[in-house]
Amino acid sequence: MYTRIILTLALAIPCLGFASDDKSADEIAKYREMVSDGNPAELDEMRGEELWKTAAGTKNASLEKCDLGKGAGMVKGAYAELPRYFADTKRVQDLESRLLTCMTTLQGIPEADITRKPFSTTSEKSNIEGLVAYVVGQSKGMKMAVALKHPKEKAAYEIGKRIFFYRAGPYDFSCATCHSENGRRIRLQDLPNLTTNIGAQRAYTTWPAYRVSQGLFRSFQWRINDCFRQQRFPEPVFGSELTVALTMFLAANANDAVYDGPAIKR
């Protein structure tokens, strides 16, 4: 009986392990350095650039007039300033939700067709993840500069903060359960303390990323969804206000750090 209880607790609370030892952390760092040369995400960036420039949808249009916040068609540095408030939608949007707007309005692609399978699998690549790869790559080396000036930007940040600390679900988890203390890990993976600027900066600026264990490029929306899955929460709606607000909270906390994505993860 006691064995079953211990196993249940171990599965239910995977992130409350001992702090990772220096040897394990060093070996993981060496591994990342080895695979960092020639990031496979570059292939996704090239695919995304082609998608950006290719006419598609019922309107037979490209995304070259898509405004990501820096003007129609301007991609350079756009991701480093997202999420942000957009006057045309009267909403705060992150990259994924803004791409949804452009794909539906400029190209005439039904939102349901885009969100039906927004994440890549080994057998089928997601177009929106390809576009994400292209856009984020255009901010590499630039400092994060997410604004909190508009009232809706400020509100999104505060909502995202509340979501981060909100505990619920069968295990009474929150994002903060795993990401509010230094030295925590899940298996051999260090868990950044996202309540600190340093922790948020190091984590946020390396996503989206290519995951070696899956052989796939993964968007930040996928990262959030996977965290919710591990908390045993329902899967968030793609591009929803919930995911945008949580992204705003994390992105703004990463301000002034140099964006270094797409990175490589285990």
ZIPENOR-V237813 format. One line per field, one symbol per residue. ss: DSSP state (H for helix, E for strand, C for the rest). psi: psi as a letter, one per 30 degrees, with the letter a starting at -180 (. if undefined). A space follows every 10 residues. Layout:
ss: ???
psi: ???
//
This chain:
ss: CHHHHHHHHH HHCCCECCCC CHHHHHHHHH HHHHHCCCCC HHHHHHHHHH HHHCCECCCC ECCCCCECCC CECCCCCCHH HCCEEECCCC EEECHHHHHH HHHHHCCCCC HHHHHCCCCC CCCCCCHHHH HHHHHHHCCC CCECCCCCCC HHHHHHHHHH HHHHHCCECC CCECHHHHHC CCCEEECCEE ECCCCCHHHH HHHHCCCCEE ECCCCEEECH HHHHHHHHHH CCCCCCCCCC HHHHHHHHHH HHHCCCCECC CCEEEC
psi: eeeeeeeeee eeiffhalkk leeeeeeeee eeeeffjhkf feeeeeeeee eefkkllffh lagfgkjgfg lkfjejgeef gkllkkeefh lkkaeeeeee eeeeeefgkk eeeefeifkl lffkkkeeee eeeeeeffgk flkkikkhek efeeeeeeee eeeefkkalf ghllefefhg lkglljcgjk jkjgfleeee eeeefgkllk jeffhkkkle eeeeeeeeef fhlkklkkgl eeeeeeeeee eefgkflkkg lkakl.
//
